[in-house]
Amino acid sequence: MNAERQRTVLFGAQEIERTIARLAQQILEPQESQNGPVLLGVRRGGEAFATRLAREIERSTGKAPALGFLNINLYRDDRVVHELPESQIPVDVGGRLVLIVDDVLYTGRTIRSALDAVTDLGRPAAIRLCVLVDRGLRELPIQPDYVGRAIASNRGDRVEVVLGSEASPDDEVVLHAHAP
């Protein structure tokens, strides 16, 4: 690890599990969620989080929500794209509540790209955003509807989410703070 960074565990495996359970309940509360949301995890960071969130919703309701994954490479405007698997969209999003799921919200550019990708698929009834960590410092006017935890961070910091599609004692969210 770089000596110029301070490593702080923001939350560990047990708190991540509690956070996922809380978020699932919050997602299910509004009337618009009663017909079952379509969860779309943003490829790489949001995949495991969306999978675990869908599993928790199924555990709570007895019915699995539609779960898919978005490859947003074609919609990026801020960096070189990486090789990612194609999008997997399980249902027509037209007229449905779509929940974009990602691990960390920072500048808003990833979510802007995800919004473009979703609207190219059809016209959802509504699009909501769920993130595990909101670190602020937005460059675009994008705000999450469901947040695991909001943290204060600086531009030089990095947030690392270690999260698999199955719960593990190794799950954690770490802030690597840039030393002043």
N, C-alpha and C positions, 0 to 999 in steps of 0.2 A: 504494500500500500504506500502511496505517496506520503512522505513525511510532512507535507504541507497541508494535509487534510486531517480533520478530527472525525473519528467514526463514532456515531451515536445511534444506538438501536432505538428507533421510535416506538415500535411495538413488535412483539414476538408472536409465536404460533397461537397461543391461547387468545390473545387479544385480537388477532386476525380472525379467528373463528367466531368470536363474539361479534366482531364488526360485520362480518358477512351475514350472520343471522339477523342482526339489527337492520342492515340495509335491505335484506329480503323482505322483512316485515314492512319497512317504510315503502318499498316499491309496491307491495300488495295492497296498501291502505286506500289509495285513491280509487274512486269509481271507475276511472278510465282503465285501470288494471284488471278489472273483473273478468274480461274476456281473454286474459292471458297476454302478457307482453311478449314481443319478439326481442330476445337478447342478442346483440351483435357485438362480440368482442373484437377490439381493434388488434389486428395481427401484430405481433409478438406480445407486447406487454399486457393486453387485455384478455388474451385467450384463457389462461388458467383462472383468472379472476371471474370471467363470465361463466366458465364451466362450473366453478364452485358456487357461484351465486345461483345459477340455474338448478343445481342439485339441492340447494337450501330451499328454493322456492318450491320445488317438487316435494321435498320433505314436509313442508308446511301445508301444502294444498292437496297433495296426492296426485297432482297433475304436472307433468314436465312442461315447462315453457318451451317455445321454439327457440333453438340456440344455433347461432351461426357465427361466422368470423369474417371480418372485412380486411381485405388487402387494399390499402389506401395509396399504394405507390404511384398510381397514375394521377393522383390528385395533389401530390406534394408540390410545394413551391419553395421550400426552404432548405433542401439538402439533396445529396445524391441518394437515390433509392437503393434499397437492399433487396436481394433475392428473398422473396417470401412466397409461401403457397398461395394459390388463387383463393379468392373469396369463396366461402361456402354459405349460401343463403338458403335456409331450409323451406321457406314459405314466401309467398307474395307479400311484400310489405304494404301494399296498397290498402289504405283504410285501417291499418293496424297501429297499435302503440308500439313504437320501436325504442328500445333502450340501448344506447351506445354505451359500451362498458370498456373502460381503460384503467390501467393501474395508477398512472400519475398524470395529473393535469398541471401543465406549466405555462407555456406561452399561449396555448389555444390553437396552434397551427395544426397539430395532429387531429384535433376534433373538427376543425374547419374542413379538413380533407375528408374526414369520416362523414360529415354532413353532406358534402358533395357526392360521395359514393352512395350514400343511402338514397338521396333524392334522385339519383340516376336509376335506381332500382324501381322506383314508383313513388306514389304520393301517400306517405303514412298519415294516419289521423293525427298523430303527434310524435315528436321525437324528444326523448329525455336523455340525460347524461348521468351516468353513475361512475364515480372514480373512487379508488381506494385512498389515494392521497391527493389533496389539492395543495400545491406549494405556492400558489399565488403568482405574482409577477407576470401577468398576462400581457401579451402584445395585441390580442384581439378581444372583442367584447363577448367572451364566452364564459358562462358560469354553470357549474354542475347543479343538477337537481338533487342528487344523492351523493353524500360525501362520507367516506369512512373517517378521515381525519384531515383537517386543515392545519398546515404547519407554516411557520415563518421560515423563509429561506432567503438566501442571497443568490445573485446570478451565477457566482462561481461555485456554488454548491452542487452536489449531485445526490439524487435520491435513488437508492437501489432497492428494488422489490424482489425478494427471493420467495417465489410462490409457485407451487406445482398445482396440477389439476386435482390432486388428492392432498388432504391435510398431512402435514409433516412437522415433526419437532424442529426442523431446520427452517421453517417459514419465518421470515422476518422482513421488516422495512427498516432500512438504514439510511441515515443522513450522513453523507460525507461532506462536512463543512470545510470550506476553503479558509485556511488560517489568514487572519488579517496581516 
